[in-house]
Amino acid sequence: MISEPELVGGGGFERPEVLTEAPPPRPPRPPSARRPWLWALGGAVVASAVWGGGLYAYEVRKPPGPDLGGYKEAGDLCAEAKLEALAGALGKRVQAGDGPVMDEPAVHHRSCSLAFGSLETGYQANVSYTLHKVTDPGPEFGAWGKYHELGTPIDGVGEKALFDERGDEGGELKVLDGQVEIELSLHRQYATDANGDVIQETDPIDLSGIEVPMTQDVLALMAELKK
């Protein structure tokens, strides 16, 4: 029979030591052993910062649009073009009608027609307003003026102004002011039959100096379109 070790010879198994202190700290992990998601998060933050910085730089480098000189898009051109000076010379405004409209990112265009005096025997005026939002209309202004035979320059109206007096038939004024073109034309009215024969027309009047009230009305319209 095998005796218990502690009872034979006083030897036997040694009692295990009792741990009374915390184990020593583990050595730090090498850099290659760090958690991969921390690296991924750091990379996303850096990428976001780089993208944002690139977008900001693009916005800074993006060229600004042309200076519109305070001009706005026209709402109701017939209402904004009061033409009070022409009304004083030709009679009360009796008719108004909107013409073609264009609203595009590059250009805004409005036009309007009005009559003075009598619908049948008065003079008719046409007004157009073009706001160029991208391109410069200046280089083409003189060419179009030549095409429409506007050979008389008018000082003190916008950047450039050209006029043609067409006797008792009317007149035409074309103005360039930065990115804006304004045209005001006046002509005598006619009525024709199915064959094209004139059956009614406005009695001609002396329109000498008509460029003066036309210029006054264009200046008033330019101020109205900047409000």
Secondary structure, DSSP 8 states (H G I E B T S, - for coil): ----GGGSTT----------S---------GGGS-HHHHHHHHHHHHHHHHHHHHHHHHHHS------TT----S-HHHH---HHHHHHH--EEEEEE---EE-SSEEEEEEEEEES-TTTSEEEEEEEEEESSS--HHHHHHHHHHTT--EE-TTSSSEEEEEE-GGGEEEEEEEETTEEEEEEEEE-EEE-TTS-EEEE------TTTHHHHHHHHHHHHHHTT-
